[in-house]
Amino acid sequence: APRRGCGGGGRPAAAAAAAAIALLYVLVPPPRALKPQPPLSPVCASGGVPLLGHALDFVKGPVYMVTKLRARYRGMFTVRIATQRITFMIGPEAQRSFIKATDKELDQSAVYKFTIPVFGPGIVYDSSLDERLQQVKMLVHSMNTASLQAMVPKMVSEAEAYFASKWGEAGEADLRETFAELIILTASSTLMGPEVRGELFEDVARIYHDLDNGLTPFSVFFPRAPTKAHRKRDAARKEMVNIFSKVIKSRRERTAKEKDFLQTMIDFRYKDVVDKKTGKLIKAGVGFTDEEIVGLLIVLLFAGQHTSSITSTWLGAMLLSNAEAMADVKAEQAEVFADDSTLTYDSLVKLEKMRRAISETLRLYPPLILLIRKALVDRAVGAFTIPKGDVVMVCMPAANKDPAHWSEPEAFRPERFAPGGAEADTWSSRTVEHGANSGQMLSFGGGHHMCTGRRFGFLQVIQRALASVNPFVLRPRNLGMSAASRARAQPPTSCGAARLIASSRSPLTNLRACPPRLLWELRDTPPTIDTASPSILARAHTCA
């Protein structure tokens, strides 16, 4: 009998295998002839309720919702709110793709139409993309270094006059309300011109209040519904136009011109529209109407008033709850102002530790909690493709505290942004720009939509911190909170000496984070702070 070994009887089997391979080669088309696989969309998050999807979770607290879903899905995920798909982009790679997208890929105007009744026609989200870009360019040029240098003395003057008249030798004040009032004062002085600051400030502050209250969660979906708040909003805007029209008319009739932002807007002209092939003029560039100028002033108030006052409030809370950080900024101030020099643009820029403290405050408590766009085309991001029609969001508080990308994400550590620090490559506190890792720290947004007034905002926050802290002794007091208040706050945040509760129930329309109300007891004292026994009275409440 023939001997059978490891290969015995293998020839017939090998022939059969070769025949099968040949048959497959003939029957199965080559890979390039196969139909491409459909794009892989981000995973749809489970949960929600019928018809509404995740709407209830989103309204309760978008930050808390995104934080929970991020831990489950990482990367990107999609939720459904009623019939609308919303895709959240999580992590530096996805967020970098978000800020680098063009307006023809991810569009702003489609999701911010609800602001038009407040800002008015013909500007921002009611203007064409080309006009909107020219408006932004004008704002950027108006916030250059020379302009900021001229603004600082006005900021100092307003702050000194405010605290001298409002704060006595002892008392209590709501710091958030204090900074909210002060920002309108400085905005009217630096942006709106002497006519408004000197004669019309009280009217502007009152009108702004009605405009602000005219943006409610209901307004997002029904911005022109005949509600009481909307009627007051519309009346307030009409009154604002009437007030400023008189100022603008007077300015237009003068020969001499003021050197301020209001004058810049009066003198502005859009570029001529010219046929690229023939050079023929298609449309001559025109200036802003009075109503459009008023609208841009309202935009600046909305953009800066809440963001700066909220950041100032949280900065105070963080420094006065962290003795080491307070000691660092006080020592730096003593060095920079050793010769009793006055506050100037150059001296404020030198306060590196204070600037890092502001950056860390913005990381932990960004005033804007969501960046929103609409996908106008299918958008590939890594292995996934976001379908055309999705609303796309980045949630800054969730991104800024992602333990996968930040060391000690819940801790207040300003030194993380110092040269050689753990996250020094994410953000430059000196230039107020992104670092090499441009997709990680998005408290000011990013790309060509990055906040144009961020340097102005930094100067305001620094100057107000110095004006409120230096002349007074301040110390924290923890009065505690009710169990119901703690239950509503998601999640609680430890702030050292005082336990401040960060509510995730932020207003849906204005999309700004809601810091605790801080009540401060003030006593007149030399400009030094005993950091071993800090002396600011702080009482924390959750926001309504």
C-alpha positions as semicolon CSV with decimal commas, in nm:
position;residue;x (nm);y (nm);z (nm)
1;A;0,000;0,000;0,000
2;P;0,129;0,348;-0,071
3;R;0,262;0,529;0,232
4;R;0,051;0,825;0,353
5;G;0,237;1,116;0,514
6;C;0,157;1,483;0,600
7;G;0,112;1,563;0,228
8;G;-0,034;1,237;0,117
9;G;-0,352;1,270;-0,093
10;G;-0,308;1,644;-0,121
11;R;-0,286;1,678;-0,498
12;P;-0,660;1,642;-0,569
13;A;-0,743;1,888;-0,290
14;A;-0,495;2,144;-0,421
15;A;-0,637;2,114;-0,769
16;A;-0,990;2,169;-0,637
17;A;-0,880;2,479;-0,443
18;A;-0,709;2,626;-0,750
19;A;-1,021;2,567;-0,958
20;A;-1,236;2,741;-0,693
21;I;-1,006;3,043;-0,686
22;A;-1,013;3,070;-1,063
23;L;-1,392;3,053;-1,063
24;L;-1,414;3,328;-0,797
25;Y;-1,177;3,546;-0,998
26;V;-1,404;3,517;-1,298
27;L;-1,733;3,566;-1,111
28;V;-1,638;3,832;-0,852
29;P;-1,554;4,180;-0,988
30;P;-1,227;4,347;-0,883
31;P;-1,241;4,586;-0,581
32;R;-1,239;4,898;-0,796
33;A;-1,551;4,778;-0,973
34;L;-1,745;4,732;-0,647
35;K;-1,992;4,999;-0,544
36;P;-1,850;5,225;-0,272
37;Q;-1,980;5,171;0,077
38;P;-2,216;5,443;0,203
39;P;-2,055;5,701;0,436
40;L;-2,035;5,602;0,801
41;S;-2,241;5,846;1,006
42;P;-2,163;5,918;1,373
43;V;-2,334;5,681;1,614
44;C;-2,686;5,778;1,722
45;A;-2,709;5,803;2,100
46;S;-2,959;5,577;2,267
47;G;-3,218;5,705;2,510
48;G;-3,459;5,994;2,481
49;V;-3,835;5,972;2,460
50;P;-4,071;5,910;2,167
51;L;-4,125;6,208;1,934
52;L;-3,908;6,444;2,144
53;G;-3,588;6,241;2,141
54;H;-3,329;6,403;2,373
55;A;-3,510;6,740;2,382
56;L;-3,589;6,721;2,754
57;D;-3,231;6,632;2,849
58;F;-3,101;6,913;2,629
59;V;-3,329;7,177;2,780
60;K;-3,252;7,060;3,135
61;G;-2,881;7,098;3,080
62;P;-2,688;7,053;2,755
63;V;-2,352;7,046;2,934
64;Y;-2,455;6,763;3,164
65;M;-2,614;6,571;2,876
66;V;-2,307;6,601;2,654
67;T;-2,070;6,511;2,940
68;K;-2,259;6,188;3,007
69;L;-2,282;6,092;2,640
70;R;-1,917;6,178;2,578
71;A;-1,811;5,925;2,840
72;R;-2,015;5,659;2,659
73;Y;-1,942;5,734;2,293
74;R;-1,624;5,945;2,278
75;G;-1,537;6,105;1,942
76;M;-1,866;6,214;1,787
77;F;-2,228;6,119;1,840
78;T;-2,570;6,229;1,721
79;V;-2,885;6,297;1,920
80;R;-3,232;6,367;1,792
81;I;-3,437;6,663;1,915
82;A;-3,783;6,622;1,767
83;T;-3,714;6,582;1,394
84;Q;-3,372;6,753;1,395
85;R;-3,048;6,555;1,408
86;I;-2,777;6,724;1,618
87;T;-2,421;6,595;1,595
88;F;-2,175;6,682;1,871
89;M;-1,807;6,700;1,781
90;I;-1,590;6,590;2,072
91;G;-1,211;6,585;2,104
92;P;-0,931;6,799;1,954
93;E;-0,937;6,637;1,609
94;A;-1,311;6,677;1,561
95;Q;-1,314;7,026;1,714
96;R;-1,025;7,132;1,491
97;S;-1,226;7,019;1,190
98;F;-1,520;7,225;1,320
99;I;-1,327;7,553;1,348
100;K;-1,145;7,507;1,016
101;A;-1,461;7,445;0,814
102;T;-1,565;7,719;0,573
103;D;-1,905;7,888;0,582
104;K;-1,997;7,695;0,270
105;E;-1,948;7,372;0,467
106;L;-2,067;7,459;0,818
107;D;-2,286;7,770;0,822
108;Q;-2,362;8,005;1,112
109;S;-2,643;8,211;0,970
110;A;-2,886;7,921;0,930
111;V;-2,893;7,853;1,305
112;Y;-2,882;8,210;1,440
113;K;-3,176;8,363;1,256
114;F;-3,356;8,408;1,587
115;T;-3,121;8,698;1,669
116;I;-3,239;8,913;1,375
117;P;-3,528;9,080;1,565
118;V;-3,274;9,201;1,823
119;F;-2,975;9,285;1,604
120;G;-3,185;9,413;1,316
121;P;-3,188;9,380;0,936
122;G;-2,890;9,396;0,703
123;I;-2,615;9,291;0,944
124;V;-2,457;8,975;1,083
125;Y;-2,695;8,683;1,024
126;D;-2,927;8,887;0,800
127;S;-2,650;8,977;0,555
128;S;-2,473;8,788;0,279
129;L;-2,158;8,594;0,357
130;D;-1,938;8,849;0,177
131;E;-2,093;9,140;0,366
132;R;-2,067;8,952;0,695
133;L;-1,697;8,889;0,639
134;Q;-1,641;9,259;0,568
135;Q;-1,823;9,347;0,890
136;V;-1,599;9,111;1,087
137;K;-1,288;9,255;0,921
138;M;-1,394;9,605;1,026
139;L;-1,439;9,485;1,386
140;V;-1,096;9,320;1,386
141;H;-0,927;9,638;1,264
142;S;-1,115;9,841;1,525
143;M;-0,967;9,623;1,802
144;N;-0,604;9,666;1,697
145;T;-0,330;9,749;1,946
146;A;-0,345;10,127;1,892
147;S;-0,721;10,128;1,957
148;L;-0,684;9,915;2,269
149;Q;-0,412;10,144;2,402
150;A;-0,649;10,439;2,369
151;M;-0,931;10,250;2,542
152;V;-0,743;10,156;2,862
153;P;-0,745;10,507;3,021
154;K;-1,122;10,522;2,966
155;M;-1,164;10,179;3,130
156;V;-0,956;10,291;3,429
157;S;-1,148;10,616;3,464
158;E;-1,486;10,440;3,452
159;A;-1,384;10,176;3,706
160;E;-1,236;10,424;3,953
161;A;-1,543;10,648;3,935
162;Y;-1,779;10,352;3,968
163;F;-1,618;10,199;4,279
164;A;-1,571;10,541;4,440
165;S;-1,943;10,613;4,406
166;K;-2,090;10,266;4,461
167;W;-1,870;10,101;4,723
168;G;-1,816;10,265;5,059
169;E;-1,601;10,165;5,353
170;A;-1,807;9,855;5,420
171;G;-2,102;9,677;5,271
172;E;-2,216;9,402;5,043
173;A;-2,248;9,391;4,667
174;D;-2,344;9,134;4,409
175;L;-2,024;9,107;4,209
176;R;-2,192;8,975;3,895
177;E;-2,439;9,264;3,888
178;T;-2,152;9,502;3,963
179;F;-1,950;9,385;3,666
180;A;-2,259;9,379;3,444
181;E;-2,319;9,748;3,521
182;L;-1,953;9,836;3,477
183;I;-1,923;9,670;3,136
184;I;-2,209;9,879;3,000
185;L;-2,034;10,189;3,135
186;T;-1,703;10,099;2,973
187;A;-1,874;9,991;2,650
188;S;-2,062;10,320;2,623
189;S;-1,739;10,511;2,692
190;T;-1,503;10,316;2,464
191;L;-1,735;10,209;2,181
192;M;-2,042;10,432;2,168
193;G;-1,885;10,773;2,205
194;P;-1,892;11,060;2,456
195;E;-2,242;11,170;2,355
196;V;-2,395;10,842;2,470
197;R;-2,183;10,809;2,783
198;G;-2,238;11,166;2,892
199;E;-2,608;11,215;2,824
200;L;-2,782;10,895;2,722
201;F;-2,625;10,620;2,935
202;E;-2,927;10,564;3,160
203;D;-3,154;10,529;2,856
204;V;-2,919;10,284;2,683
205;A;-2,885;10,068;2,997
206;R;-3,263;10,052;3,039
207;I;-3,323;9,970;2,673
208;Y;-3,054;9,702;2,673
209;H;-3,231;9,531;2,962
210;D;-3,551;9,498;2,756
211;L;-3,357;9,376;2,453
212;D;-3,181;9,112;2,662
213;N;-3,505;8,990;2,816
214;G;-3,650;8,962;2,465
215;L;-3,431;8,660;2,396
216;T;-3,599;8,365;2,566
217;P;-3,592;7,989;2,497
218;F;-3,922;8,036;2,318
219;S;-3,760;8,297;2,093
220;V;-3,524;8,041;1,943
221;F;-3,813;7,857;1,781
222;F;-4,065;8,143;1,742
223;P;-3,863;8,469;1,734
224;R;-4,152;8,683;1,610
225;A;-4,436;8,538;1,817
226;P;-4,655;8,816;1,970
227;T;-4,543;8,766;2,331
228;K;-4,506;9,039;2,593
229;A;-4,128;8,997;2,601
230;H;-4,109;9,027;2,222
231;R;-4,326;9,337;2,216
232;K;-4,100;9,504;2,474
233;R;-3,796;9,391;2,276
234;D;-3,928;9,543;1,953
235;A;-4,022;9,869;2,125
236;A;-3,680;9,886;2,290
237;R;-3,498;9,838;1,961
238;K;-3,705;10,109;1,794
239;E;-3,622;10,346;2,079
240;M;-3,252;10,257;2,053
241;V;-3,256;10,343;1,683
242;N;-3,424;10,677;1,754
243;I;-3,168;10,767;2,022
244;F;-2,863;10,679;1,817
245;S;-2,999;10,825;1,493
246;K;-2,976;11,171;1,647
247;V;-2,615;11,111;1,751
248;I;-2,525;10,964;1,412
249;K;-2,690;11,249;1,225
250;S;-2,496;11,503;1,429
251;R;-2,173;11,317;1,358
252;R;-2,239;11,297;0,984
253;E;-2,290;11,676;0,969
254;R;-1,964;11,758;1,146
255;T;-1,635;11,834;0,977
256;A;-1,424;11,719;1,272
257;K;-1,435;11,348;1,344
258;E;-1,412;11,156;1,668
259;K;-1,160;10,875;1,706
260;D;-1,383;10,597;1,832
261;F;-1,565;10,287;1,715
262;L;-1,890;10,470;1,643
263;Q;-1,707;10,695;1,399
264;T;-1,545;10,391;1,236
265;M;-1,889;10,248;1,161
266;I;-2,018;10,580;1,027
267;D;-1,721;10,604;0,788
268;F;-1,733;10,238;0,680
269;R;-1,808;10,147;0,317
270;Y;-1,855;9,804;0,164
271;K;-1,622;9,721;-0,124
272;D;-1,740;9,777;-0,478
273;V;-1,864;9,464;-0,651
274;V;-1,671;9,431;-0,980
275;D;-1,693;9,175;-1,260
276;K;-1,374;8,970;-1,232
277;K;-1,344;8,920;-1,607
278;T;-1,434;9,261;-1,746
279;G;-1,360;9,485;-1,449
280;K;-1,703;9,644;-1,491
281;L;-1,864;9,788;-1,180
282;I;-2,163;9,577;-1,081
283;K;-2,256;9,742;-0,752
284;A;-2,101;10,043;-0,581
285;G;-2,007;9,997;-0,219
286;V;-2,234;10,173;0,030
287;G;-2,209;10,259;0,397
288;F;-2,417;10,139;0,688
289;T;-2,760;10,288;0,745
290;D;-2,831;10,437;1,087
291;E;-3,034;10,129;1,179
292;E;-2,748;9,897;1,080
293;I;-2,502;10,098;1,292
294;V;-2,734;10,066;1,590
295;G;-2,761;9,694;1,523
296;L;-2,383;9,650;1,530
297;L;-2,362;9,841;1,859
298;I;-2,623;9,604;2,002
299;V;-2,421;9,309;1,873
300;L;-2,114;9,436;2,057
301;L;-2,311;9,483;2,378
302;F;-2,452;9,132;2,359
303;A;-2,115;8,983;2,267
304;G;-1,922;9,152;2,545
305;Q;-2,154;9,238;2,832
306;H;-2,240;8,889;2,951
307;T;-1,915;8,719;2,859
308;S;-1,693;8,972;3,038
309;S;-1,911;9,007;3,349
310;I;-1,948;8,629;3,386
311;T;-1,575;8,573;3,342
312;S;-1,493;8,849;3,592
313;T;-1,727;8,694;3,848
314;W;-1,580;8,346;3,811
315;L;-1,225;8,486;3,817
316;G;-1,298;8,647;4,153
317;A;-1,447;8,324;4,284
318;M;-1,150;8,119;4,167
319;L;-0,878;8,349;4,300
320;L;-1,047;8,399;4,636
321;S;-1,093;8,025;4,675
322;N;-0,734;7,944;4,582
323;A;-0,488;8,115;4,813
324;E;-0,179;8,009;4,617
325;A;-0,311;8,151;4,289
326;M;-0,413;8,473;4,465
327;A;-0,067;8,505;4,616
328;D;0,091;8,460;4,273
329;V;-0,114;8,734;4,105
330;K;-0,066;8,972;4,400
331;A;0,312;8,924;4,392
332;E;0,313;8,986;4,019
333;Q;0,112;9,307;4,060
334;A;0,353;9,430;4,327
335;E;0,642;9,374;4,086
336;V;0,481;9,530;3,777
337;F;0,349;9,833;3,967
338;A;0,644;9,870;4,203
339;D;0,696;10,233;4,103
340;D;0,328;10,323;4,160
341;S;0,281;10,349;3,784
342;T;-0,068;10,391;3,644
343;L;-0,252;10,121;3,458
344;T;-0,167;10,123;3,089
345;Y;-0,205;9,881;2,804
346;D;0,162;9,780;2,831
347;S;0,146;9,721;3,207
348;L;-0,170;9,511;3,178
349;V;-0,007;9,294;2,911
350;K;0,282;9,224;3,151
351;L;0,052;9,056;3,406
352;E;0,124;8,705;3,281
353;K;-0,001;8,520;3,590
354;M;-0,324;8,716;3,595
355;R;-0,374;8,640;3,227
356;R;-0,316;8,269;3,290
357;A;-0,569;8,283;3,574
358;I;-0,823;8,432;3,332
359;S;-0,745;8,163;3,075
360;E;-0,799;7,890;3,333
361;T;-1,124;8,054;3,443
362;L;-1,239;8,056;3,082
363;R;-1,145;7,689;3,047
364;L;-1,349;7,587;3,351
365;Y;-1,642;7,825;3,298
366;P;-1,664;7,939;2,935
367;P;-1,943;8,200;2,907
368;L;-2,069;8,049;2,583
369;I;-2,149;7,684;2,626
370;L;-2,225;7,590;2,265
371;L;-2,089;7,671;1,920
372;I;-2,350;7,589;1,656
373;R;-2,340;7,543;1,279
374;K;-2,548;7,370;1,011
375;A;-2,392;7,125;0,767
376;L;-2,458;7,251;0,414
377;V;-2,272;6,953;0,262
378;D;-2,166;6,608;0,378
379;R;-1,868;6,673;0,606
380;A;-1,601;6,402;0,649
381;V;-1,435;6,402;0,992
382;G;-1,193;6,115;1,047
383;A;-1,372;5,786;0,986
384;F;-1,717;5,947;1,001
385;T;-1,922;6,165;0,768
386;I;-2,168;6,418;0,909
387;P;-2,471;6,420;0,677
388;K;-2,587;6,737;0,507
389;G;-2,867;6,897;0,710
390;D;-2,734;6,803;1,053
391;V;-2,701;7,078;1,311
392;V;-2,342;7,052;1,438
393;M;-2,240;7,159;1,789
394;V;-1,931;7,185;2,004
395;C;-1,993;7,199;2,380
396;M;-1,707;7,397;2,531
397;P;-1,751;7,311;2,903
398;A;-1,758;6,939;2,821
399;A;-1,460;6,970;2,585
400;N;-1,259;7,185;2,827
401;K;-1,295;6,928;3,106
402;D;-1,241;6,614;2,902
403;P;-1,017;6,388;3,116
404;A;-0,884;6,224;2,799
405;H;-0,715;6,550;2,698
406;W;-0,668;6,761;3,013
407;S;-0,464;6,687;3,325
408;E;-0,667;6,740;3,644
409;P;-0,955;6,874;3,432
410;E;-1,173;6,988;3,725
411;A;-0,892;7,167;3,911
412;F;-0,808;7,539;3,891
413;R;-0,446;7,527;3,771
414;P;-0,342;7,850;3,590
415;E;0,014;7,722;3,563
416;R;-0,099;7,463;3,308
417;F;-0,072;7,743;3,047
418;A;0,274;7,859;3,157
419;P;0,576;7,775;2,937
420;G;0,648;7,409;3,000
421;G;0,306;7,358;3,157
422;A;0,090;7,051;3,096
423;E;-0,129;7,227;2,838
424;A;0,098;7,511;2,729
425;D;0,052;7,413;2,364
426;T;-0,325;7,465;2,372
427;W;-0,349;7,838;2,441
428;S;-0,136;8,152;2,472
429;S;-0,255;8,380;2,752
430;R;-0,025;8,656;2,632
431;T;-0,139;8,675;2,270
432;V;-0,491;8,541;2,343
433;E;-0,449;8,296;2,054
434;H;-0,454;7,920;2,009
435;G;-0,133;7,727;2,053
436;A;-0,005;7,446;1,831
437;N;-0,291;7,225;1,955
438;S;-0,558;7,454;1,817
439;G;-0,860;7,230;1,867
440;Q;-0,853;7,181;2,242
441;M;-0,929;7,517;2,410
442;L;-1,229;7,676;2,236
443;S;-1,363;7,919;2,497
444;F;-1,326;8,198;2,238
445;G;-1,427;7,978;1,946
446;G;-1,173;7,935;1,672
447;G;-1,082;7,970;1,308
448;H;-1,215;8,267;1,112
449;H;-1,508;8,291;1,355
450;M;-1,288;8,330;1,662
451;C;-1,408;8,610;1,891
452;T;-1,284;8,940;1,747
453;G;-1,306;9,119;2,083
454;R;-1,108;8,869;2,291
455;R;-0,812;9,105;2,352
456;F;-1,053;9,383;2,450
457;G;-1,229;9,138;2,685
458;F;-0,904;9,030;2,849
459;L;-0,809;9,392;2,917
460;Q;-1,150;9,464;3,071
461;V;-1,140;9,159;3,299
462;I;-0,785;9,232;3,418
463;Q;-0,856;9,599;3,481
464;R;-1,178;9,530;3,671
465;A;-1,011;9,262;3,881
466;L;-0,742;9,510;3,985
467;A;-0,993;9,787;4,053
468;S;-1,213;9,567;4,275
469;V;-0,948;9,363;4,456
470;N;-0,669;9,609;4,531
471;P;-0,857;9,872;4,737
472;F;-1,046;9,619;4,949
473;V;-0,993;9,327;5,185
474;L;-1,207;9,035;5,076
475;R;-1,277;8,695;5,229
476;P;-1,497;8,397;5,142
477;R;-1,794;8,281;5,345
478;N;-1,978;7,955;5,277
479;L;-2,344;7,974;5,378
480;G;-2,429;7,638;5,231
481;M;-2,719;7,548;5,004
482;S;-3,047;7,372;5,036
483;A;-3,068;7,007;4,934
484;A;-3,308;7,102;4,654
485;S;-3,064;7,358;4,516
486;R;-2,779;7,106;4,524
487;A;-2,994;6,850;4,345
488;R;-3,069;7,093;4,062
489;A;-2,702;7,173;4,009
490;Q;-2,527;6,926;3,776
491;P;-2,249;6,867;3,855
492;P;-2,124;7,042;4,175
493;T;-1,782;7,204;4,156
494;S;-1,542;7,232;4,445
495;C;-1,372;7,571;4,471
496;G;-1,150;7,532;4,776
497;A;-1,261;7,746;5,070
498;A;-1,608;7,802;4,932
499;R;-1,817;7,539;4,754
500;L;-1,970;7,706;4,455
501;I;-2,240;7,529;4,260
502;A;-2,212;7,540;3,882
503;S;-2,558;7,502;3,737
504;S;-2,590;7,333;3,402
505;R;-2,940;7,478;3,358
506;S;-2,811;7,751;3,134
507;P;-3,038;7,975;2,924
508;L;-3,087;7,797;2,593
509;T;-3,119;8,110;2,385
510;N;-2,820;8,317;2,488
511;L;-2,617;7,999;2,540
512;R;-2,405;8,148;2,814
513;A;-2,293;7,965;3,124
514;C;-2,464;8,073;3,445
515;P;-2,223;8,135;3,734
516;P;-2,334;8,151;4,095
517;R;-2,440;8,482;4,242
518;L;-2,161;8,600;4,467
519;L;-2,236;8,847;4,746
520;W;-1,925;9,030;4,857
521;E;-1,872;9,216;5,183
522;L;-1,618;9,492;5,138
523;R;-1,402;9,685;5,379
524;D;-1,177;9,975;5,291
525;T;-0,813;9,879;5,349
526;P;-0,466;9,926;5,199
527;P;-0,422;9,740;4,868
528;T;-0,283;9,416;5,011
529;I;-0,450;9,085;5,074
530;D;-0,357;8,841;5,348
531;T;-0,391;8,522;5,146
532;A;-0,350;8,305;5,455
533;S;-0,677;8,454;5,583
534;P;-0,859;8,575;5,274
535;S;-1,134;8,824;5,337
536;I;-1,410;8,819;5,079
537;L;-1,761;8,724;5,173
538;A;-1,901;8,496;4,907
539;R;-2,239;8,333;4,915
540;A;-2,326;8,091;4,637
541;H;-2,670;8,044;4,489
542;T;-2,770;7,847;4,184
543;C;-2,894;8,055;3,896
544;A;-3,265;8,074;3,834
